[in-house]
Amino acid sequence: MTDWIGETFTSDAGWSHLEALVDVGDRMAGSDGERRAAALTRDALADVGARDARLSEFDAQGWTRGTSAITAGETTQDCIALPRSPGGTVTGEFVDLGYGLPEDFETADCSDAVVMVASDVPDWQDRLIHRREKYYRAVEAGARAFVFRNHVDGCLPPTGSVGTSEAPLGEIPAVGVSKEVGHRLARRFEGTDVTVTVDVETGPATSQNVHAELGPETDEQLLLTSHVDAHDISEGAMDNGAGTATVVEVVRALAAREDELDTRVHVVCFGAEEVGLLGSAHHAERTDRDEIRAVVNLDGVLRGRTLRAKTHGSDALTEAVRTVSDRFDHPITVDPRLGPHSDHWSYAQWGVPACWVKSETAERGRGWGHTHADTLDKLDSRDLRESAILLTDLVVELAGADREIPHADPDAVAANLDAQGLAEGMRVTGDWPYAE
């Protein structure tokens, strides 16, 4: 039966939910907006046919952005605080470290400095160097403040959290500046004293995960996930309203194919992803990993028309993705490498098969993501519907009783992280979960 395909391609359930999410406004972790978005998502999942749609609350580090500034010479340069930055005012010599590669920190004197690094890495760099790795290298080098410069044109200061699971607030003030402001600072003020001022409010807060179920009441479960929260400086359309809206559309289609599911589909739309994967960590710590068949995590979809599936070395997941791609004669890029920077990682780090689905783009880095420009006008409802069709079929495929999806040994995951050059950065940021 293919009626579900036509119904998905003419449905407005997912796109309507995306509009509702972006219209909430601020969905920062722990905020009233995040709570409203979670409630909207719970109700949307129930409306499209999921059962037992509900919220589960957990504690989070509260953080509210105030006004920040960089004072250089007789000028005041625009910037925004990075989430979980501590507040304060510090002065130090301005040091531009370019990309902020590990070797850049080794060759420069960053002691008592205000250190600026770019948000991207060069094309020849063999691995992603995450913002938090650059931040903690600056901390280790003795910097007084951290300046994160966007590589994208358009006067767009980037955001993105610092902090660790053990110490949710970072150690030194951290701000984001646009590419243009960063260029100006480097040109005019390299080697001179500048002052960074960060004003924030911190304290206890709560976030919540959204849960719902489909399919048979099996102990084994297939997780279909996204995250509801977004950075407060934008609508959070791409990151990650699009992922949660696509989950809603997939759930609507799965409800029409529920008798084809051999495994229970547990839908979880997490809170507080942007500040340390808190929602997924909370759930993963309370779930028997042996009962999780696999995770399909939607984070970064709809940025382009072609889906990209990161399968974390799982041959079974790769085969399933390619089966769906061939069945619909529709391209899906398969990336077998590990990716530790979204909610699937709370499970994948311990060997649970995980497929992180995002979009194929020609851009380097996040593009409009984590900036004021992450807005609804960048997205296309056609892409949502096409993606939902493919992802619905992928969930049914993975839930099939005849498909074996072996878990990996955590030691093998750790070895793969080392082999792919990711372990070094995870150790710097305090994200390495394995015994040495």
C-alpha positions as CSV (number, residue, x, y, z in Angstrom):
1,M,0.0,0.0,0.0
2,T,1.3,3.4,-0.9
3,D,-1.6,5.6,0.3
4,W,0.5,6.8,3.1
5,I,3.0,8.4,0.7
6,G,0.4,10.6,-0.9
7,E,-1.0,11.5,2.4
8,T,2.4,12.5,3.7
9,F,3.1,14.5,0.6
10,T,-0.1,16.5,1.1
11,S,0.0,16.7,4.9
12,D,0.6,20.0,6.7
13,A,1.0,18.4,10.2
14,G,4.8,18.7,10.3
15,W,5.0,22.2,8.7
16,S,2.3,23.6,10.9
17,H,4.1,22.3,13.9
18,L,7.3,24.0,12.7
19,E,5.5,27.3,12.4
20,A,4.1,26.8,15.9
21,L,7.6,26.2,17.3
22,V,9.3,29.2,15.7
23,D,6.4,31.4,16.7
24,V,7.0,30.5,20.4
25,G,10.1,32.7,20.3
26,D,12.8,32.0,22.8
27,R,13.2,28.2,23.3
28,M,16.4,28.3,25.4
29,A,16.9,25.4,27.7
30,G,15.0,25.9,31.0
31,S,12.9,28.8,29.7
32,D,9.2,29.3,29.6
33,G,9.4,29.2,25.8
34,E,11.0,25.8,25.9
35,R,8.2,24.5,28.2
36,R,5.6,25.9,25.9
37,A,7.3,24.3,22.9
38,A,7.5,20.9,24.7
39,A,3.7,21.1,25.5
40,L,2.9,22.0,21.9
41,T,5.0,19.0,20.7
42,R,3.3,16.6,23.2
43,D,-0.1,17.7,21.9
44,A,1.0,17.5,18.2
45,L,2.2,13.9,18.7
46,A,-1.1,13.0,20.3
47,D,-3.1,14.7,17.5
48,V,-1.3,12.7,14.8
49,G,-1.9,9.3,16.4
50,A,0.8,8.5,18.9
51,R,-0.3,7.1,22.3
52,D,0.6,8.1,25.8
53,A,2.1,11.5,24.8
54,R,3.6,13.0,28.0
55,L,6.3,15.2,29.5
56,S,9.1,14.2,31.9
57,E,10.9,16.9,33.8
58,F,14.6,17.1,34.9
59,D,16.9,19.6,36.5
60,A,19.1,21.8,34.4
61,Q,21.6,24.7,34.8
62,G,19.6,27.9,34.3
63,W,21.3,30.6,32.2
64,T,19.8,33.8,30.9
65,R,21.7,36.1,28.5
66,G,22.2,39.7,29.4
67,T,24.2,42.5,27.7
68,S,27.8,41.8,26.6
69,A,30.5,44.0,25.0
70,I,34.1,44.2,24.0
71,T,35.8,47.5,24.7
72,A,38.8,48.0,22.5
73,G,40.6,51.4,22.4
74,E,37.9,54.0,22.4
75,T,35.4,51.7,20.7
76,T,32.8,49.2,21.8
77,Q,32.4,46.2,19.6
78,D,29.2,44.1,19.3
79,C,29.2,40.6,20.7
80,I,26.9,38.1,22.4
81,A,27.6,35.9,25.4
82,L,28.0,32.2,24.7
83,P,25.5,30.1,26.8
84,R,26.8,28.9,30.1
85,S,29.6,31.5,30.1
86,P,30.1,33.0,33.5
87,G,29.5,36.7,34.0
88,G,32.3,39.2,34.7
89,T,34.6,41.8,33.3
90,V,38.2,41.0,32.4
91,T,41.0,42.8,30.5
92,G,43.9,41.2,28.6
93,E,46.0,41.4,25.6
94,F,44.1,40.6,22.4
95,V,45.4,37.5,20.6
96,D,44.0,36.3,17.3
97,L,44.7,32.5,17.0
98,G,43.1,32.2,13.5
99,Y,41.4,28.8,13.4
100,G,42.3,27.9,16.9
101,L,43.9,24.6,16.0
102,P,45.7,22.6,18.8
103,E,49.1,23.7,17.4
104,D,48.0,27.3,17.4
105,F,47.6,27.2,21.2
106,E,51.0,25.4,21.5
107,T,52.9,28.2,19.7
108,A,51.2,31.3,21.0
109,D,51.4,32.9,24.5
110,C,47.8,33.0,25.7
111,S,48.5,33.6,29.3
112,D,46.2,36.4,30.7
113,A,45.1,37.1,27.1
114,V,41.7,37.6,25.4
115,V,41.9,34.9,22.8
116,M,39.9,34.9,19.5
117,V,39.4,31.8,17.3
118,A,37.3,31.1,14.2
119,S,34.2,29.0,14.1
120,D,35.5,26.7,11.3
121,V,38.6,24.7,10.5
122,P,40.6,24.7,7.3
123,D,39.7,22.4,4.4
124,W,42.9,20.3,5.0
125,Q,42.1,19.7,8.7
126,D,41.3,16.0,9.1
127,R,38.8,16.4,11.9
128,L,36.2,18.8,13.3
129,I,37.5,20.9,16.2
130,H,34.5,21.8,18.2
131,R,33.9,25.2,19.8
132,R,34.1,23.7,23.3
133,E,37.5,22.1,22.5
134,K,38.8,25.5,21.4
135,Y,37.3,27.1,24.5
136,Y,38.9,24.6,26.9
137,R,42.3,24.8,25.1
138,A,42.1,28.6,25.8
139,V,41.3,27.9,29.5
140,E,44.2,25.5,29.7
141,A,46.5,28.1,28.1
142,G,45.6,30.6,30.8
143,A,43.4,32.9,28.8
144,R,41.2,35.4,30.6
145,A,38.4,35.4,28.0
146,F,37.4,33.6,24.8
147,V,36.1,35.2,21.6
148,F,34.4,33.0,19.1
149,R,34.5,34.5,15.6
150,N,32.0,33.5,12.9
151,H,33.3,32.4,9.5
152,V,30.0,33.2,7.8
153,D,29.4,36.7,6.2
154,G,26.5,38.8,7.3
155,C,27.3,40.5,10.6
156,L,26.1,37.4,12.5
157,P,27.7,36.7,15.9
158,P,27.6,32.9,16.6
159,T,26.3,31.3,19.7
160,G,26.9,27.8,21.2
161,S,27.5,26.6,24.8
162,V,30.5,26.1,26.9
163,G,30.7,24.2,30.2
164,T,30.9,20.5,31.0
165,S,28.6,18.0,32.6
166,E,30.6,18.2,35.8
167,A,30.9,22.0,35.8
168,P,27.9,23.4,33.8
169,L,29.2,27.0,33.8
170,G,32.5,27.7,32.0
171,E,35.6,29.0,33.7
172,I,36.2,32.2,31.7
173,P,33.9,34.7,30.0
174,A,33.0,33.7,26.5
175,V,31.5,35.7,23.7
176,G,30.6,35.3,20.0
177,V,31.4,38.0,17.4
178,S,30.6,38.3,13.7
179,K,33.1,37.7,11.0
180,E,33.2,41.4,10.4
181,V,33.7,42.4,14.0
182,G,36.4,39.7,14.4
183,H,38.3,41.0,11.3
184,R,38.1,44.6,12.8
185,L,39.4,43.5,16.2
186,A,42.3,41.5,14.6
187,R,43.2,44.4,12.3
188,R,43.1,47.2,14.8
189,F,43.7,45.8,18.2
190,E,46.0,42.7,18.0
191,G,48.5,42.9,20.8
192,T,46.7,45.7,22.7
193,D,44.6,45.4,25.8
194,V,40.8,44.9,25.4
195,T,38.1,44.4,27.9
196,V,35.3,41.7,27.7
197,T,32.2,42.3,29.8
198,V,29.6,39.5,30.1
199,D,26.3,40.0,32.0
200,V,24.3,36.8,32.6
201,E,21.9,35.4,35.2
202,T,22.3,31.8,36.4
203,G,20.5,29.5,38.8
204,P,18.6,26.3,39.1
205,A,16.1,25.5,36.3
206,T,14.1,22.6,34.8
207,S,13.8,21.3,31.3
208,Q,11.7,18.4,30.0
209,N,11.6,15.6,27.5
210,V,8.5,14.8,25.3
211,H,7.6,11.1,25.0
212,A,5.1,9.2,23.0
213,E,4.7,5.6,21.7
214,L,3.7,3.7,18.5
215,G,3.5,0.1,17.6
216,P,3.3,-3.1,19.7
217,E,4.0,-3.1,23.4
218,T,7.4,-4.8,23.1
219,D,10.1,-4.5,25.8
220,E,12.5,-3.7,22.9
221,Q,12.2,-0.2,21.6
222,L,13.4,1.8,18.6
223,L,14.0,5.5,19.6
224,L,12.9,8.2,17.1
225,T,14.3,11.5,18.5
226,S,14.9,15.2,18.0
227,H,15.4,18.2,20.3
228,V,12.9,20.9,21.1
229,D,15.1,23.6,22.6
230,A,16.9,26.2,20.5
231,H,19.3,29.1,21.1
232,D,17.5,32.3,22.3
233,I,18.9,34.6,19.6
234,S,16.7,33.2,16.7
235,E,13.6,31.2,15.8
236,G,15.6,28.0,15.9
237,A,13.9,26.9,12.6
238,M,16.8,24.7,11.3
239,D,18.2,23.8,14.7
240,N,16.1,22.1,15.6
241,G,12.5,23.1,14.9
242,A,12.9,21.2,11.6
243,G,13.9,18.0,13.3
244,T,11.0,18.0,15.8
245,A,8.5,19.0,13.0
246,T,9.8,16.1,10.9
247,V,9.3,13.8,13.8
248,V,5.7,14.9,14.0
249,E,5.2,14.2,10.3
250,V,6.9,10.8,10.5
251,V,4.7,9.8,13.5
252,R,1.6,10.8,11.5
253,A,2.7,8.5,8.7
254,L,3.7,5.7,11.1
255,A,0.3,5.8,12.7
256,A,-1.1,4.8,9.3
257,R,1.4,1.9,9.1
258,E,1.4,0.9,12.7
259,D,0.5,-2.7,11.9
260,E,3.8,-3.0,10.0
261,L,5.8,-2.2,13.1
262,D,7.3,-5.3,14.8
263,T,9.0,-3.2,17.5
264,R,7.7,-0.5,19.7
265,V,8.7,3.0,18.5
266,H,9.4,5.3,21.4
267,V,9.4,8.9,20.3
268,V,11.5,11.3,22.5
269,C,11.9,15.0,21.7
270,F,14.6,16.1,24.1
271,G,15.0,19.3,26.1
272,A,18.3,21.1,26.8
273,E,20.3,19.6,23.9
274,E,22.1,22.8,23.2
275,V,23.6,23.1,26.6
276,G,25.2,19.6,26.9
277,L,22.8,17.0,25.6
278,L,21.1,17.1,29.0
279,G,17.7,15.6,28.0
280,S,19.1,12.6,26.2
281,A,21.7,12.0,29.0
282,H,18.8,12.1,31.6
283,H,16.9,9.5,29.6
284,A,19.8,7.3,28.7
285,E,20.9,7.0,32.3
286,R,17.4,5.7,33.2
287,T,17.0,3.3,30.3
288,D,18.2,-0.3,29.8
289,R,20.5,0.1,26.8
290,D,20.0,-3.6,25.9
291,E,16.3,-2.9,25.2
292,I,17.1,-0.1,22.7
293,R,17.2,-1.6,19.2
294,A,18.5,1.5,17.6
295,V,18.2,5.3,17.6
296,V,17.1,7.5,14.7
297,N,18.0,11.1,15.6
298,L,16.8,14.0,13.5
299,D,19.0,17.1,14.1
300,G,19.9,19.3,11.1
301,V,17.4,18.0,8.6
302,L,15.8,20.3,6.0
303,R,18.9,22.5,5.5
304,G,19.1,20.8,2.1
305,R,17.0,18.4,0.0
306,T,19.2,15.3,0.3
307,L,19.4,13.6,3.7
308,R,22.7,12.6,5.2
309,A,22.8,9.6,7.6
310,K,25.7,9.2,10.0
311,T,25.6,5.5,10.9
312,H,28.5,5.3,13.4
313,G,30.2,2.3,11.9
314,S,27.0,0.1,12.0
315,D,26.8,-2.1,8.8
316,A,23.2,-2.9,9.7
317,L,22.2,0.8,9.8
318,T,24.1,1.5,6.6
319,E,22.3,-1.4,4.9
320,A,18.9,-0.2,6.1
321,V,19.5,3.3,4.8
322,R,20.7,2.1,1.4
323,T,17.7,-0.2,1.2
324,V,15.3,2.7,1.7
325,S,17.3,4.9,-0.7
326,D,17.2,2.2,-3.4
327,R,13.5,1.5,-2.8
328,F,12.5,5.1,-3.5
329,D,15.3,5.7,-6.0
330,H,16.1,8.8,-3.9
331,P,19.6,9.7,-2.8
332,I,20.6,9.5,0.9
333,T,24.2,10.1,1.7
334,V,25.7,7.6,4.1
335,D,28.5,8.7,6.4
336,P,29.8,5.8,8.5
337,R,31.9,7.9,10.8
338,L,31.2,8.7,14.4
339,G,29.6,12.0,15.4
340,P,29.5,12.9,19.1
341,H,27.6,16.2,19.0
342,S,23.9,15.5,19.1
343,D,21.5,13.6,21.3
344,H,22.0,10.1,19.8
345,W,25.5,10.2,21.3
346,S,24.1,9.6,24.8
347,Y,23.4,6.1,23.6
348,A,25.9,5.6,20.8
349,Q,28.9,6.1,23.1
350,W,27.9,2.8,24.8
351,G,27.4,0.9,21.6
352,V,23.7,1.4,20.8
353,P,23.3,1.5,17.0
354,A,22.5,5.1,16.2
355,C,21.7,6.9,12.9
356,W,22.1,10.7,13.1
357,V,20.1,12.2,10.2
358,K,20.8,15.7,8.9
359,S,21.0,17.3,5.5
360,E,23.7,17.4,2.8
361,T,24.8,20.9,2.3
362,A,27.6,22.6,0.4
363,E,28.3,24.9,3.4
364,R,31.2,24.5,5.7
365,G,30.1,24.3,9.3
366,R,26.7,25.3,10.5
367,G,25.9,28.0,8.0
368,W,23.0,30.0,9.3
369,G,22.8,27.8,12.4
370,H,23.5,29.2,15.8
371,T,22.9,32.7,14.5
372,H,20.1,35.3,14.3
373,A,19.6,34.0,10.7
374,D,18.2,30.6,11.7
375,T,14.7,31.5,10.5
376,L,11.8,29.8,8.8
377,D,12.3,31.4,5.5
378,K,15.5,29.3,4.9
379,L,13.4,26.1,4.9
380,D,11.1,24.4,2.3
381,S,7.9,22.4,3.1
382,R,8.7,20.1,0.1
383,D,11.9,19.0,1.8
384,L,10.0,18.2,5.0
385,R,7.5,16.0,3.2
386,E,10.1,14.2,1.1
387,S,12.3,13.6,4.1
388,A,9.4,12.4,6.2
389,I,8.5,9.8,3.5
390,L,12.1,8.4,3.5
391,L,12.4,8.5,7.3
392,T,9.0,6.8,7.9
393,D,10.2,3.9,5.7
394,L,13.5,3.8,7.5
395,V,11.8,3.5,10.9
396,V,9.6,0.7,9.6
397,E,12.6,-1.0,8.1
398,L,14.6,-0.8,11.3
399,A,11.6,-2.0,13.4
400,G,11.3,-5.2,11.3
401,A,11.7,-8.4,13.2
402,D,13.8,-9.9,10.4
403,R,16.5,-7.2,10.5
404,E,19.4,-7.8,13.0
405,I,21.0,-4.7,14.3
406,P,24.0,-5.7,16.6
407,H,25.2,-3.4,19.3
408,A,28.8,-2.4,19.4
409,D,31.3,-3.1,22.2
410,P,32.0,0.2,24.0
411,D,35.7,-0.6,23.8
412,A,35.4,-0.7,20.0
413,V,33.6,2.7,20.1
414,A,36.4,4.2,22.1
415,A,39.0,2.7,19.7
416,N,37.1,4.1,16.7
417,L,37.0,7.6,18.4
418,D,40.8,7.3,18.7
419,A,41.2,6.1,15.1
420,Q,39.1,9.0,13.8
421,G,41.0,11.6,15.8
422,L,38.0,12.5,18.0
423,A,39.2,11.2,21.3
424,E,41.7,14.1,21.8
425,G,39.1,16.8,21.7
426,M,36.6,14.8,23.9
427,R,39.3,14.5,26.5
428,V,39.9,18.2,26.4
429,T,36.2,19.0,26.9
430,G,35.6,16.4,29.6
431,D,33.4,14.4,27.4
432,W,35.5,11.2,27.4
433,P,33.3,8.6,29.2
434,Y,35.6,5.6,29.1
435,A,38.1,4.4,31.7
436,E,41.7,5.1,30.6
